[in-house]
C-alpha cells in the first residue's frame, strides 16, 4: 500500500455537526488524494476539502468500496469502516444517518450504491439485482429482474429504470407501480413526465414527453461545440442542466475539466453556468450530477 505524503486540507471532520451559519457547501467530487490510499475526501464548491476517515475505502485489494454522491452534492452514502453500517452524510450539517438493516458483508464486495436527489433513497446493486432502500425506514423495494434504476425525478417521487438495451420504464415510488414507458433512458424530469436523453453519438439532446409519447421539440438541442457531454440533471426548479468534460488525456496539465450548462428548452440554447477541474492527482474520482 502506498503512503500518502503531503499536507491535507481539512474543513471539518465528517459526522461533526456544522455550527449555525457555517454550513458546508455542496460537494463537487470525491476521490483519493495523491495516491490510492485512505481516506476518501470530498471537494466542495468553495474549494474546501472534507476527509471521510470513517468511510470504507477498499472492498477487495484495491477495488474501491461503494461511495455515492447525490446529484446536487448535498448527500454522501458510504459504508462505515468501524461497524460496516451503510450511512448517509448530510454535507451541510455533517450529520450522519444510519440506514436501518444494511450492513457490510462479503456479498457487498462488488456492490454499487447510488443516491436519489434529497438523499432519501439509495439504490443498492449486487450483480444483476437491484433494490431501492428508504434510507430513513430501511424499507427495501425490489426492482423487477433485468431492470436497473437509472434516474430519479428531482423530488424523488418517480424513478426511471432501464433494461440491457436501454429501453426504459417509469415507476412511482409510493406505491411502487409502473407509470409509463419510453423508448430510451435518460434524465427524468419533474413529476416523471419528461425524459431528457442524448441523441446518437451524443451530438444533441432530445426531450420525450411521457404522457403523450411525443417529442416536444422537432430539432434536438445542440451540445456546445467541441464539448464532450457526460450527463444531465434536472434541478429542484425544474430546469435542465448539461455537464460536459474535457478528459485529462487530451488536456495539458493532467486534470479533467468539467463544465455545466443551463439548457433553455424553448429556444434550444445553452448557457454556461460554471465549471471546475478534477486534478490528475485525484484517484477514483466520483463527480456529482449523475443520477443512478
N, C-alpha and C positions, 0 to 999 in steps of 0.2 A: 504494500500500500504506500502510495506517495505521501509525503509530508507537506502540508501547506505552509508556505513561508510568506511573510509579509503582514502588513497591518490589516486589520479588519475594521471596517466602518460599522459601528453599532448605533442603531437608533433607539431601540428598546427591545428587550427580550420578549419573544412570543409568549403569550399566556399572561403577561402582566398588563392589567387594565391601564389604558392611557388616561392621563389627567384631563379634567374638563377643559375644553378649549384647546387641547393638544392632541386631537385625534390624528391618527396616521392617515396619509393619503393612500389611494388605491395602489395596487401592485401592477407594474408593467410586465415584469417577467421574473421567473425564479430560475435557480441553477446552482451549480457548484463553482466556486470562485478560485480560479488559478490552477486547479488540479482536480482530478476525480477523487475527491475525499470529502468527508463531512465537515461542517453541517450544510444542509440546504440553506440558501439565502434568498431573500425577497428584495428586489429592487423596486422602490416606489417612485411615483411620478415626480416627486420633488428631488430625486437624486439620492435619497437615503437608502440604506441597506439594513435589513432586518434579518438576523440569523434565526434559524429554527433548530436549536440544539436538541429539542425533544422529538424531532421527526426522524423516522426510519429512512435511511438513505439508500441502503442496498438490500436487494432481495436474495439473489444467488450470485456469489462472486461480485463482479462489478455491474451486474444488471441492476438498474435502479428500481427502487421500490416506488409504488404509486404515489404521486403527488399531483393535485389538481387545483387550478385557479378558476374561479367563477369568471364568466365572460367580461365583467366590468372590473375585475381585480379586487373586489371587496371581501372575498372569502377564499380561504385556502383549506383543502381537505388533505389529510395525510394520516398514516398510521404512527402512533406514538412508539418510541423506541423502548420505553421502560415497561409498559404493560400491554402493548400490542393493540390498544383501542383505536378505532377509526374516529377521528375528531375533525371538527370544522372550526377554524380560526376566523373570527371576525376581525379583519385587519384594523379597522378604525379604532376599536376599543382594546384589542389584544385579548379579548375573552375567548376561551376555548370551550366548545361544546362537544361532549361525547355522544356518538351515535349509538343508541342502545342496541345491544345484541350482536355487534360486529367486531370480531377480534382477528388479529393476525394469526395465520396458521400456514402450514405448508401449502395448502390449497391456494393461498393468496400470492404465491411467489410470482405468478405470471398474470396477476390481476391488473385491471385497468380501472381507474376511478376518474369520473368527470363530475362537475358541479353545474347545477342549474343557476340561472340568474337569481339573486337573492339568497342562494345557499341552502334553500330548503331541501332540495332533492339531490341525492348523489347517485350516479349511475355506476354500478359495480359490474364489471365484465370479467368472467373467468372462462377461458376457452371461447367457445361459441355461444355461451349462455350469458344472458344479461338480466339484471334486476334493477329496479329503481327503488331506492331507500328514502323514506322520510327521515331526515336527519334529526328531527325532534322526537318523533314517536318510535322510530326504529321499524315501522311498518315496511314490509317488503312487497313490492309489486312485481311479479314475474313478467318478463317481456315474452311475447309469443316466440316460439322457436324460429330461428332463421332471421330474426329481426334485431337490429341494433339501434338504440336511441342515438339520434344524431343532433337534434336541435330542439330546445325549449322555446316557447313564446316568451317575450320579455317579462310577463307576470308569472311564468311557470305554471299556467293553468292548462297548457297543452304541450304535447311533445310530438315531434316528428321522428319516425323510425324508418330505417331503410333496410332493404334486403341486399343480397350479394350483387345484384345488378343495379343497385342504387334507385330502384323503384321505391316509392315512399308511401307511408300511411300516417295519418294524424290521429292521435288519441287525446281525449280529455283526461285529466289526471284524477278528477274526483266526480263521479266514479271513473275507473279506468276503462273507457269504452271507445271503440273506433268512431271517428267523426268524419273522415273523408280520406280520399286517396289522390295522389298527384304523381305525374309520370317521372319526376326526378326529385331527389332530395336537395336540401339547401337550408338556408336560414329561415326559421319560422317566425312570422311577424305577429303583430298584436292580434289577440283573440283567435289565433290559429287560422286566420282567414287569407293569408298571403304568404307565398314562399319565394324568396329571392335565391336564384341559383346562377352559376356561371354557365355560359354557352360552351360549345365545343371548343377545345383548345384555349379556354379561359379568355377569349377575346372580348367578351362583354358580359352583361348582367341581364337576365330575364326575370320577370315577375309573373308568378302564377296565382290566379285568383281561385282559391279553393272552393267557395260556394258555387261559383258559376262554371268552373272548369275552363276558364278563358284566360287570355293573355291581355292585361290592361294596356300594354304598350306594343304597337306593331314592331317598332325597331328596338333592338337591345340597347341598353345603356353602355356606352363605351368605357372601357377601363383606361385610365390615364396612360398616355403614350410612354413607352419604354419602362413600364412598371409591371412587375410580376404579381398578380393577385394571389393572396393566400387564404383569406377568409372574409366573411361578412357577419355583421351582427346588427340586431335591432336594439336601440337603446330604450330606456324607460318612457321616452316621449314619443315612441313610435317612428323614429327616424332611422333610416338605414345607413350604416357605416361600412365602408370598404377598407380593408387593410392590404397593403402591398409590401413587398420586400425586395431589396437588392441583396442577393446572397453574398456571403463573405468571400466565396471563391472568385467572384468577379469584381470585388471592390478592393481598392487599396486601403491598407490599414487593418485588414483582418476581421472587421466586425460585419454583422448583418444589419442593414439599415431598414427599419420599418417605418411606414407612413400610414396615417389614417386619412380617409377622405369621406366627407359627408355627401351622400347621394341625393340629388333632387329628383324624385320620382316623376314629377310633372314635366320638367324641362329635359331630363336626361343628363343634366350636367353634374359634375363632381367638383367639390371644393376641398382643398387640403385643410385638415383640421388639427394636424400635429404629427409628431413622429419622434423616433428615438433609435438609438443604436445598441444592439447587444454585442459587447466586445468579444473578440475571438478568444479571450481568456476565460470566458464563462462556458463551462461544460454542461451538457444535458439541459440546455435552455428550454423553458416552458413559457410561452408567451400568451398573455391574456387575449381574449377575443374569440377563441374558437369554442363554440358550444359543442356539446357531445355529438 
